[in-house]
């Protein structure tokens, strides 16, 4: 699925991924395909996946990993609070991209087939 056309996971993909990775079901799929902003309202990017307890956010051509404990829902967007080390967030995003094997666009955790 191309970025920017997020409609959330289909029932089929949830069932398929549930067999492959049951931990996906522990995350709220409503957190995906949402705009992510900082506390000032400045847009950071769009949420695209999970990696454990980390939300993956696409920012241009880069990815950030934001611990879910720093993410709060605010209406139709997600707000990142208390994240002070963006270099670590970029490192987590790069780790997710490596683990995903360059395959982005799925809602599952990083995979290495």
N, C-alpha and C positions, 0 to 999 in steps of 0.2 A: 504494500500500500504506500503510495507516495506521501511524503510529508505535506501537511497543509490540508489533506483530505481525510482527516481522522473522523471516523464515525464510531469509534469504539470497537471492541472485539465482537465478532459474531458469535452466535450460540455454538456454531460448529467449531470455531477456533477455540472457544473456551473448553468445550468437551475434549477436543483433540489435545490441547495443551494440558488439560487436567490430567490426562493419562501420562503425559510426558513429564510434567513438573507440577505436582500438587501444590507447591508453595505459591503459585500464581493466584490461586483462589483465596489466599489469605490477604491479598491486597485488594483494595477497592478499585475496580476497573474504571470507576468514575473519575479517578485522579489522572487518567491518561487523556491525551489530546486536549489539555487545558493550557491556557496561557499562564505562565509563571511570572510573577512580578516580585520586586523587592518591597521593602516597607514604605518606600516613597512612591510606589506605584509605577516605577520604571520597569518596562518589560525586560525580562531576562531571556525568555525563550518559551518553548512548548514542551510539555511533558510527553515522553514517548515510550518509556518502559520502566521496569524495576530491575534492580540487582540486589537481591536480599532485602535489607531494610533501607535501601537507597533508591530515590526517584531519579531517573535519568531524564535530563532536560536538553533538548536540542537548541543550540544558540548559534544561528548561522550555520557554518560548516563544522562547528565544534560541539562537544557534548560535555555536560557537567553532571556530576553525581551529587545529589543533595540528600543527606540523611532525612528520612521521613519525620523525625522528631523536630526538624526545622521548618516543616511545611504545614501550613494551615489553609483550610478552604475559606475563601471570602467571595461569596456570590458565585459568579461564573469563572473566577480565576483562582489560582493558588498563590499564596503569599509565602515567601521565604523569610523567616525571622531568625536572627541570631547566627547567621552564617558569616563568619569573619574571614575564613581562609579559602578564598576562591582558587588558589593554586592547588589545594588539595581536592577541591570540587572538580577542577579540570582533570586532575590525575585520575580520579575515580571514573570520570566520563571516558577517558582514554582507555582505562582498564576494561570497562564495559564494552567498548568498541572492539578491542582486541579479542575479548572473550566471545563476542558475538560473531567473530570471524568475518567482519565486514558486512554482515547481513543485517541491515537495519530495516525497520518497518514492521517487525513482528512485535507482539506485546509480551512475549515470553522473556525470561531472563536470558542473559548471554548464553549462547550455545556453542559448543565445539564439536561438530559432527565429523 
